[in-house]
Amino acid sequence: MAHLTNRVQADDQVQRDAVTRLNAYASRVKAIRHVEPVALPAPFQSLVALPQLAHAQFGWRGCEPAPLWAVSKALRDVDISIGYAEDPGMPAIDGCSTVVGRSDAMLQYLERVGAAAVPIETLRLRGAASEQLVRQALSFASLTALQLRVGKQLSTQVLLTLATAAPCLEALDIEAHHITAESMCASVSSASAPLLFPALRDLRINSTPGLFGMMLPLMPPSVLRSVHFDVCAPDGPSALLPLFGALVATAGSSLESLVLEYWPDFEEEEGDPRTEFPDWFTLDLLRPLAGLISLRYFRLTAARLPCLDDKDVGEIGKWWRQVEHLDLGTRDQRSDWGPGLTPGVYASLAKMCPMLKSLALPVDVPEFADEGQPSVEEMLAPFGRMRKAEGWGRVQPRHGLEEIRYGVLPDAPGAVKAFDMFLVALFPSVKRTEGSPESAPVRAGQDPHPAAVVHYLNMLVDCR
């Protein structure tokens, strides 16, 4: 008996030592990430705390947290990815192999966090979450940043609750393409809602232009700082025109960043979008955006390149002389629809937008035929024009541009070499130029094409 008693006491001491060591380690943990079920022996679950835990990430089968994860008062950032589809070949593990099981487990987790009065600041919820889980996610009044990518579980009523009951929310990322402007308008009217999203500064939204445009006048003026709009507009980009007006009216003086993404389904894979959408991001369509007087960043990413020429881009440069990042897309292949811009557009923007730091344009770099080399007089003419312009210092603008992207280049190394020399002369601070993976490499020892040199020298002289 004495031997057995000593054995039990020894085992207890081993367990106490193990708990002590585990607690010492756990006290230093600030972040956890689980994509598989957490296997923790039952004796430890009530003894281990993570007092410094600030960030918790759960994904798929890792969405069954142990009760201890909710203990930390330091928790501020929670990331949950429930998943969407079931995998028939996945074995059941602790009753959490289904979407419903994972969603229920995370609901219990957030309820424990809420019961502990932990002031969560950032919450990301993705996947087939239940309505109860979504509503629990909205119950944290302390949220300053929220991502909800939960499909149709983001109902009109839930969106209205989010818009009116999150006083501290500054950053929002939602998927709402299934919500109509009419249903949202009816909900707002029946609820006599006050201002929507009173503190929102950064918004990413996937919706119809109608829904976004309906909400904008109900948001406080001059608060929005950045918008990333994933456009859902089957009838073409013309639906954006009223939205652009509403955006300027609400955030014309405050918006600094605007990203537009538009990927409609064309009837024919290689069809000309001008046939189906004659207003495919023309200057007239974009013109209302000229009212964004504080814009620093603009990116347009679409299924086809915008219908703009050099003169149009020059006009855009006049709208936003303070712009620092301008991205109108690049040519991924030489056969991309429509004529591209010419290198002359760089000279125009160099004069009009002195704050540029990065630039992406669908420019067509000319190849220049081998025959017809310029004469000596033609090659010397730009230098005479420089002297009349009072020297090279008047020709070369001072600029801070560091990155240029232009897409595919022609298979003409001499022309490409001259083009690169032109860019460096125009933007001396440029550190990186990028084409597409198909771009022809420019060899360091390659001589520039003489006709191309003359062509670009004349452009530089004109840029004064």
N, C-alpha and C positions, 0 to 999 in steps of 0.2 A: 504493500500500500504506500509506504514512504517513497518507494521508487517511482510509483505512478504520480504521486503528488509533486515530486521534484520535476518530473517530465512535463506536467501541465504548467507549472510555474515557469519552466524554461521556454515552453512554447509561447506563453503569454508575453514574456520578455522579448522574444523575437518579434512578435506582432507589434508590440509597443515601439520597438526600435524601428521597425519598418514604417509605421505610421509617422514617427518623428522625421525620418529621412524624407518621406513623401511630402510631408507638410513643408519641410525646409525647401524642397524643390518647388512645390506649388506656390509658395509665397513669392517666387520670382517670376512666375508666368504672367505675361501681359497680353498674350494672344493665343487663341486656339483655332484649329481648323480641322474639321472632321467631315470626311466623305465616306466613311465606313462606320458601322456601329461601334460605339464605345464599350469596351469590355473592362469593367472595373469590379473587382470582388466586392460582394455585398458588405463585408465588415468595414470597408474603407469609405463607402458612399456617404455615411453620416459623419465622418471624421475629417474629411479633406476639404479645405477651403482654398479658393483662389482670390485672395484679397486684392491683388494688383491687376486682375483680369480687366482689360479695357476693350478688347476686340474679340468677338466670337463669330466664327463662320461655320455654317452647317450646310452640307449639300447631299442630296439624294439619300443614300442609306445611312449617312451620318446624321440624319435629322432626328435621332432619338437620344437627346442629351441626358446625361446623368443629372440627378437633382442638384448636385453641387454647383453646376455651372451658373445657377441664378443667384448665388450667394454674394458675389462681388458687388460692392457698392461703387466700385470704380468703373463698372461696365458702361460704355458710351456708344459702342458701334456694334450692331448685330447684322449679319449677312446670312440670309436663308434662301436656298435654292431647292424647292420641293421636287422639281422635275415635272414632266408632262405625261409621258407615255409609260405604260407598264411594260416590263420585260418578262414575257411568259417563261423564259428560261432561268429567271433569277429565283433562287430558292428563298423561302420565307425565313426571315431572321427576326426573332423576337416580336413578331406581329407587326413589323414596320416595313414590309416589302412592297406595300401598295402606296399609291399617292395619298389615299385617304388616311392610311396609318401614319405616314410621314407628316401630313398636315395636322392631324390630331396631336401628334407628339410635340410639334412646334407650337401649337396653340397652348398646350400645358406649360411649355417652357416660357412663353411670353406672359402667361398669366402669373407665373411665379415671379418673373421679373417685375411685373406691375404691382404685385402684392408686396414686394420688397421696396416699393417706391424708388426704384432705380431711375435716375433721370437720363433715359436713353436720348441721344442726340441724333444719331444716324442709323437708319434702318433700311435695309434692302430686302425686298421680298419678291421672289420670282417663281413661276411655275403654277401648277394647278392647285392653288391654295383654296381652302374652304372659305365661305363667306364669313364664318365666325373668326377665322384666323385673320382675314383682312380687316375686319372691324376691330379686332384686338390690336392690330398694328397701328390703327388710327387713334387708339386710346391714350397714347403717350403725348401729353400736351407739351412735353419738353423737346419734341422733335424739331431739329433745324434742317435736316436733309432726309428725304424719303424717295425710295425707288419702288414703284409698284408695277411689275410686269406680270400680271395675273390673269390676263385674258378677260373674259366676260364677267369674272367675279368682281371686276371694277364696274359696278352698275352706276346708273345715273345718280341714284340716291347716295351711294357711297362717295362718288365724286363731289357731290354737293356738300356732304359732311366734311370731306377733306378740305374743300375750298373755304369753309366757314368756321371750322373748329380746330384749326391749327395755327394759332396766333404767332408762333415763333418760326414757322416753316420758311426757310430762305432758299432751299434748293429742292426741286421736284423733278422726277423722271417717271412719266406714266405712259401706259399704252391704252389709248381710248378711241381707237379707230371704229369701234362698234357702237359708240354712243352718238346719237344724232343731236344736231343743234336744237331741233324742235323739242325733244324730250328734256334736254337740259334747261331750255328756256321755260318750259312749263313747270319744272321743279323749282326753279329760281323764283318764278312768279308766285307760286302757291306758298312758298316758304317765306316770302318777303325778305329774302336774304340781304344782308348788308354787303359791303365790299367783299369780293372774292380774293383769296390769297393776299391778305393785307401786308405781309412782309416778304413776299416772294421776289427773289432777285435773279435766280438762275432756273430756267425751265427747259426741260426736254420733253416733248410731247409728240406722240404718234396719233394723229387724228385727222378728221376732215378739216379743210379750211373753214367750213361753216361753224363747227363747234368751237374751234380756237377763236375765230373772229367774233363769235357771240359772247365769249367770256371776257375778251380784252377790255371792252368798255366798262365792265363791272370790276375791274382791277384798279388799284390805286394808281394815279398817274406818276410817271417819272420814278418808278421803283425798279422795274425790270432792268437787269443789267445784261443778261445773255439769254438767247433763245436758240434752241436746236429743234427744228421742226421737221419731223418725218412726215412728209405729205401723203395723205391718202385722198387722191382726187382722180377717180376713174374718167372724169369728163375732160381732163386736160388741165394744164397750168393756168388757164384763164380764171379758174375758181380762186386763184390766189390774189387777184387784183383787189377785191374788197378787203381781204385780210390785211394786205400791205397798208392800206389806208388806216385801218383800225390800229395796226401796230404802231404806226407813226403817231397817231393821235394819243395813244396811251404811253408810249415809251420813246418818243422822238428825241428827247433830250438826254435820256439815261442809257439807252441800249448801246452797248459797246461791242457785242459779239452776236452775229447772226449766221446760223448754219441752216441751209435748206437741202433736204434730201428727197428725191422724187424718183421712184422706180415703178412706173405703171407697166401693165402688160400690153405690149403692142400686139396687134393682130398678126403681123408678120415679123418674124425675128429680125430680118434685115431691112424692114421697111423704112422709108423716109418719114420721120415724125412730122414734117411739114404737111404731109398729106392728111394725117390723122389729127394733128395738133398744129395748126398754122401759126399759133402764137407761142411757139416753144421757146420760152425765156428770151423774148425779144427785149430791146431797150424800152419800148413802150410799156411792156408788162412790168419791168423792174423800176420804172421811173418813179413811182410813189416812194420807193425806198430812199430817194434823195433826201427825204425829210429826216433821216436818221443822222443827226448832225454830230453825234458823239461816237459814231461807229469806228472801231479799231480793227475788227476782224470780220471778214466776210468769206464764206465758203459755199459754193453751189456744187452739189454732187447729184448728178442725174443720169438717167439711162442713155441720154444723148447729150452732146455738147451744146451749149447755149447758142442761139442764133444771133451772134454778135460779130461785128467787124471791128477793125482798128478804130474807126471814128466813134463807134459805140463805147468801146472800152475807155477811150479818151474822155468821153462824156461822164462815164462812171467815176473816173479819176477826179473830175471836177467836183462831183458830189462829195466825195470823201477824201479831201486832201490830207487828212490826218490819219488815214488808214495805215495799219502796220502789217497786216496779213491779208492778202487778196488771193483767193483761189477760185478760178473759174473752170477748173478741170484741165486735163492734159490729153493729148491725142495718144491713144493706146496702140493705134495702128495707122498706117498711111492711108488706109481706105475708109477711115472714119467719115461719117456723114458730113457733108458740107465743107466749104473752104475754111481753112484755119486762119488765124491771125498772122500777120507778117512780123518780122523782127522789129519793124519800125514802132510797134506798140510799146516796146520797152523804153524807147527814147521819150515817148509821150508821157509815160507814167513816171519816168525819172524826173521830169520837170514838174509834174503836177503833184506827186505824192512823195515828198522828201522823207517821210517817216517810215517808209516801207522797210520791213525786215525779212519777209518771205513773200514769194510771188509764184503762182502757178497759172500758166496760160496755155491754151491749145495753139501753139505757134507752129506754122509751117516753115521750116528752114529750107531756103532754096538750095538746089544742088549745084548750079552754075556749070554749064557745059564746058568741056575741055577746049573746044574751038573758040575763036573770037577773043583772044587774050587782049586786055586793054593796052592802049599805046602808052608811051612814056608821058605824053601830055595829059592823058586821062589819069595816070597814076599820080602825077604831081599836082593836079588841080585841087584836090582837097586841102593840100598844105598851103596853097595860096589863099584859099578861103579861110583857113585858120588864122593866117596873118592879118587878114582884114577883120577877123573877129577878136583881134588883140590877144592872140596867143591861146595856147592849149588850156590854160587855166580857166578861160571863159567858156570853153567847150565842155570840159569835163565837170559835171555837177558833183557836189559833195553828197554822199549818200551812205546810209547804214545798212543797205540790203545785204543779207548774209546767205540766203537760200533761194535758189531758182529751180523750178520744175517745169518742163516743157513737153515731156512725152517722147515719142519715137523720133529718131533722127534719120536723115537720109544716109544711104550707103555711099557717101562721098566724103572721105576723110579730110580732104583739103578744104571743102566748104564748111565742114563742121569745125575744123580748127580755126578758121576765120571767124565763125560765129562765136566760139568760145572767147576769142581775143576781144571781140566786140563787147561781150557781156562784162568781161573783166575791166575793160576800159571805161565802160559806162557805170559799172558798180564796183569800184576798187575794193570794197570790203567784203565782196562775196566769198564765202568759204566753201559752199557746196552747190554744185549744179547736178541735177538728176534728170535723166530721161527714163524711158521705160526699159524693161529688161531686153527688149529687142534693139535698143539703140546701138548704133555702130560705135565701137570704142575709138577714142581719139588718142592716137599714139603721140608720145611726147616729142618724137623726132619728126613728126609730120609737118611739111611745109604748108602754109595756108594758100588757098587758091587766090591768084592775083586779082581776078575780077571780083571775088568776094571781098577782098581787102578794100578795094576802091569803093565798093558798094557800102560797106559798113563805115568807112571813114567819112563818107558824105553824110551818113546818118548822124554820126557823132558831131560833125560840124553844125548840122541843123539843130542839134540839141543844145541850145545856148540861151 
